[in-house]
Amino acid sequence: MDKILISGLVAVGTVGVKEPERDFPQELLLDIELEYPLAKVGKSDSIEDTISYSFVAKLLRKSVQESNFYTLEALAEHLANEIFEETPADAVRIKIEKANFVSKTSSVGVQIHRQRSI
């Protein structure tokens, strides 16, 4: 399956279960894979035949900024649904990490994979 990749997207939003992490927006690091056939755009070289990674990046940054979830899991599910509402992607894989959040780790996070409902 063909994929559109966005790696290392920094988005800022409020997510967390307890204080003080709910007191201020945090930087989150996102990796996104969109499954979508790319043969047509490979031949046409036209942006209309693909999914704009710039559009998706802006969509996700805005969605994270406006959200207020307690868990990364709920945020990831919300972002997957936003992608399906706004793009023709067949499937999406989203990884969200918080850097330097848990002692003696470089990051913690979640990853989900969702298929478009038919």
ZIGI-V556350 format. One record per pair of residues at least 24 apart in sequence whose ideal C-beta (glycine too) atoms are under 10 Angstrom apart, sorted by the first residue. I is the first residue (numbers start at 1). J is the second residue. D is the distance in whole Angstrom. If there is no record, write none. Layout:
# ZIGI-V556350
i = {I;I}
j = {J;J}
d = {D;D}
This chain:
# ZIGI-V556350
i = {1;1;1;1;1;1;1;2;2;2;2;2;2;2;2;2;2;3;3;3;3;3;3;3;3;3;3;4;4;4;4;4;4;4;4;4;4;4;4;4;4;4;5;5;5;5;5;5;6;6;6;6;6;6;6;6;6;6;6;7;7;7;7;8;9;9;9;9;9;9;9;10;10;10;10;11;11;11;11;11;11;11;11;11;11;11;12;12;12;13;13;13;13;13;13;13;13;13;13;14;14;14;14;14;14;14;14;15;15;15;15;15;15;15;15;15;15;15;16;16;16;16;16;16;16;17;17;17;18;21;21;21;22;22;25;25;26;26;26;26;27;27;27;27;27;28;28;28;28;28;28;28;28;28;28;28;29;29;29;29;29;29;29;30;30;30;30;30;30;30;30;30;30;30;30;31;31;31;31;31;31;31;32;32;32;32;32;32;32;32;32;32;32;32;33;33;33;33;33;33;33;33;34;34;34;34;34;34;34;34;34;35;35;35;35;35;35;35;35;36;36;36;36;36;36;37;37;50;50;51;51;51;51;51;52;55;55;56;56;56;56;56;56;59;59;59;59;60;60;60;64;71;72;72;72;72;72;72;72;72;73;73;73;74;75;76;76;76;76;76;77;77;77;79;79;80;80;80;80;80;81;83;83;84;84;84;84;87;88;89;89;89;90;90;91;91;92}
j = {33;35;36;37;38;90;91;34;35;36;37;38;39;41;42;50;90;32;33;34;35;36;38;89;91;92;93;32;33;34;35;36;38;41;50;51;52;53;56;87;89;92;31;32;33;34;53;93;30;31;32;33;34;53;54;56;57;60;94;31;32;33;95;97;53;56;57;60;61;64;96;57;61;64;99;57;60;61;62;63;64;65;67;75;79;96;61;64;65;61;62;63;64;65;66;67;68;69;75;64;65;66;67;68;69;70;75;64;67;68;69;70;71;72;74;75;96;98;68;69;70;71;72;98;101;69;70;71;70;70;98;101;68;70;64;65;64;98;99;101;64;97;98;99;100;60;61;64;72;75;96;97;98;99;107;109;95;96;97;98;99;107;109;57;60;61;64;75;76;79;94;95;96;97;109;93;94;95;96;97;109;111;56;57;60;79;80;83;89;92;93;94;95;96;89;91;92;93;94;95;111;113;83;87;88;89;90;91;92;93;94;89;90;91;92;93;113;115;116;87;88;89;90;91;92;88;90;87;88;83;86;87;88;89;87;86;87;82;83;86;87;89;92;83;85;86;87;86;94;96;96;110;96;97;98;108;109;110;111;112;109;110;112;110;110;109;110;111;112;114;110;112;114;112;114;112;113;114;115;116;114;114;116;114;115;116;117;116;116;114;115;116;115;116;115;116;116}
d = {10;5;8;8;10;8;8;9;7;6;5;4;7;9;9;10;9;10;5;6;6;8;8;10;9;10;8;8;7;4;8;6;8;10;7;6;9;6;8;9;8;10;8;7;6;8;8;10;7;7;4;8;8;5;9;6;6;8;10;5;8;9;9;10;9;9;6;6;7;9;10;10;8;10;10;9;6;5;9;8;4;7;10;10;9;8;8;7;6;9;10;8;4;5;8;5;8;8;8;9;9;10;7;5;8;10;10;8;7;8;5;7;7;6;8;5;8;8;10;9;7;8;9;9;9;10;5;7;9;10;8;8;8;8;9;8;10;6;9;8;10;10;8;7;10;10;10;6;8;8;6;7;6;9;10;8;8;7;5;8;6;7;8;9;6;9;8;10;9;8;7;7;5;8;9;8;7;4;8;8;9;8;7;8;7;8;9;8;10;7;7;6;8;10;9;8;7;4;8;9;10;8;7;7;9;4;8;8;6;8;10;6;5;4;7;8;9;8;9;8;7;5;6;8;10;10;8;10;10;9;9;5;7;6;9;8;8;9;7;8;7;9;9;7;9;6;8;10;8;10;9;8;5;8;7;8;6;5;10;10;10;5;7;10;8;9;6;8;5;9;10;7;8;9;10;6;9;4;10;10;8;9;9;8;9;6;8;10;8;10;10;7;7;5;5;6;8}
